[in-house]
Amino acid sequence: MTRLRARSAFALVMLGLMAGPAFAEDPQEALAMMARREAAAPKDQVVTLRGVDKITAQVTDIKAPMNQPLRFGSLEITPRTCSKRPPEETPEVTAFLEIADVKPDGEKQKLFSGWMFASSPALSALEHPVYDVWVIDCNAIAPGM
């Protein structure tokens, strides 16, 4: 049980350090900060995700442009922002993702909305019985893509 508490405390500290002002006391201020950050993010970025279908054991690398929903199986993934530390710092890629499960009748069930970290995929993970998704990299869109 103490290991679980230590992991939970570590997760909270990491989220606090990574998000910083996103946890502002005023919710309107936090939303405004997120909007400014999203507006400042390059529109020509893609986040590279890795998806696994746990039933077929098929692994798929997904290049997802910012703010454009895409499908992976029954999941609809919308990356909102992605950042990568400079080479002189400790390597880390983070992405803010929104993931919904699209039911056969077209209804969407929100499964995940938050930051994923390439160096610690289990820290903030999608929980789904069929699919796993995690962040691999963050790049500029190649010409002709």
Protein Blocks (a to p, Z undefined) as FASTA:
>chain_A
ZZmmmmmmmmmmmmmmmnmmmmgfblmlmmmmmmmmmmmpcfkbccddddddfklopacd
ddddehiacdehjbccddfbdcdddfkbccddddddddddddfkopacdfbgcdddfklm
mlpccddfkbccddfbdcdddehZZ
